[in-house]
Amino acid sequence: MADPRETVLAGLTTSSKYRHLAPAALERTTDWALARHRKPGDALKAAKRKLHQGFGAYLDPGALEAVHRLLDTADDTSNLGDLAARILALHRSSAERMPLMDALYTALWAEIGAPERLLDVAAGLNPFALHAMHLPPGCTYTALEIDSRLVEAANRFLVLANQPGKAIWTDVISDPGNHDADVALVLKTLPCLEQEQSGAALDLLKALSDVPNIVVSYPVRSLGGREKGMRETYLDQITTLSAQISRTLTVLPVEGELVTVLRHAAL
Ligand SMILES: C[S@@+](CC[C@H](N)C(=O)[O-])C[C@H]1O[C@@H](n2cnc3c(N)ncnc32)[C@H](O)[C@@H]1O
């Protein structure tokens, strides 16, 4: 008889919707589903449902194809700022940040100093915001992302932009890694991780204990555009999380997104 774990995993790795997700994420979702359903068919359905809740709404395949098509048109003479803006506009979450990107990074570096080694956790399309980050020369940029199509696109862009660093295909819940960074961006990501696995937000922040500055942001409007007390809810969450990892919390004066910096409390 076929091994149920192999059966469920094969169902996910051959699915056109989920085969781009890091293998460790498919394995952990398989184990989660099999802990709840004995029959492999039921477990596969539950695993797909779980992945759909976490990833179904983020970026549609059409937008990803458009990202790669735009990158195909780029060459040495391309205006990369313009190309990046067209790519960021493809998704509502990054499009919504575009008007505030410059103010966000200006306020951030004014607060903590410009980074030398920047880690972008669950980066999504954020590598295409590089031009707004105004990183100092020689600063390395490392992006972690679960979707191989986004990783591939980010790496293509980093080469075009001549930016030292790389994007890495990984599931930060199973393996947050040990990346040498002075600043970690965790932008609009903790609610997604928590949805994938309860407790994952705290685990990730603990795993970043060697990083002096952790920048955590949250959306203040739902994807439908409604404000539903999200700022207050997320401010409560990050206040609790920062206390749990003994870090101080600073809220940056940025409109349109709740942006916070978590630093080690002075001894
Ligand atoms: C809401 S988006 C935010 C993207 C980016 N940080 C930003 O603010 O523009 C969440 C991103 O996290 C990625 N992601 C979700 N779970 C992940 C995981 N377990 N490991 C790595 N990346 C993950 C998703 O694929 C998506 O690109």
Ligand as a Chemical Component Dictionary entry (heavy atoms), coordinates in Angstrom:
data_LIG
# 
_chem_comp.id                   LIG 
_chem_comp.type                 NON-POLYMER 
_chem_comp.pdbx_formal_charge   0 
_chem_comp.three_letter_code    LIG 
# 
loop_
_chem_comp_atom.comp_id 
_chem_comp_atom.atom_id 
_chem_comp_atom.alt_atom_id 
_chem_comp_atom.type_symbol 
_chem_comp_atom.charge 
_chem_comp_atom.model_Cartn_x 
_chem_comp_atom.model_Cartn_y 
_chem_comp_atom.model_Cartn_z 
_chem_comp_atom.pdbx_ordinal 
LIG C1  C1  C 0  1.980 39.750 2.278  1  
LIG S1  S1  S 1  3.390 39.299 1.358  2  
LIG C2  C2  C 0  4.558 40.524 1.872  3  
LIG C3  C3  C 0  5.721 40.636 0.932  4  
LIG C4  C4  C 0  6.777 41.677 1.315  5  
LIG N1  N1  N 0  7.372 41.390 2.588  6  
LIG C5  C5  C 0  6.189 43.066 1.281  7  
LIG O1  O1  O 0  5.834 43.605 2.326  8  
LIG O2  O2  O -1 6.056 43.607 0.172  9  
LIG C6  C6  C 0  3.940 37.837 2.133  10 
LIG C7  C7  C 0  5.073 37.137 1.387  11 
LIG O3  O3  O 0  5.583 36.115 2.236  12 
LIG C8  C8  C 0  5.850 34.960 1.477  13 
LIG N2  N2  N 0  5.786 33.854 2.439  14 
LIG C9  C9  C 0  4.679 33.391 3.067  15 
LIG N3  N3  N 0  5.010 32.381 3.890  16 
LIG C10 C10 C 0  6.343 32.216 3.799  17 
LIG C11 C11 C 0  7.236 31.306 4.414  18 
LIG N4  N4  N 0  6.806 30.383 5.267  19 
LIG N5  N5  N 0  8.550 31.389 4.088  20 
LIG C12 C12 C 0  8.999 32.336 3.204  21 
LIG N6  N6  N 0  8.178 33.207 2.580  22 
LIG C13 C13 C 0  6.855 33.159 2.872  23 
LIG C14 C14 C 0  4.722 34.955 0.441  24 
LIG O4  O4  O 0  5.016 34.149 -0.680 25 
LIG C15 C15 C 0  4.659 36.450 0.095  26 
LIG O5  O5  O 0  5.575 36.755 -0.922 27 
# 
loop_
_chem_comp_bond.comp_id 
_chem_comp_bond.atom_id_1 
_chem_comp_bond.atom_id_2 
_chem_comp_bond.value_order 
_chem_comp_bond.pdbx_ordinal 
LIG C1  S1  SING 1  
LIG S1  C2  SING 2  
LIG S1  C6  SING 3  
LIG C2  C3  SING 4  
LIG C3  C4  SING 5  
LIG C4  N1  SING 6  
LIG C4  C5  SING 7  
LIG C5  O1  DOUB 8  
LIG C5  O2  SING 9  
LIG C6  C7  SING 10 
LIG C7  O3  SING 11 
LIG C7  C15 SING 12 
LIG O3  C8  SING 13 
LIG C8  N2  SING 14 
LIG C8  C14 SING 15 
LIG N2  C9  SING 16 
LIG N2  C13 SING 17 
LIG C9  N3  DOUB 18 
LIG N3  C10 SING 19 
LIG C10 C11 SING 20 
LIG C10 C13 DOUB 21 
LIG C11 N4  SING 22 
LIG C11 N5  DOUB 23 
LIG N5  C12 SING 24 
LIG C12 N6  DOUB 25 
LIG N6  C13 SING 26 
LIG C14 O4  SING 27 
LIG C14 C15 SING 28 
LIG C15 O5  SING 29 
# 
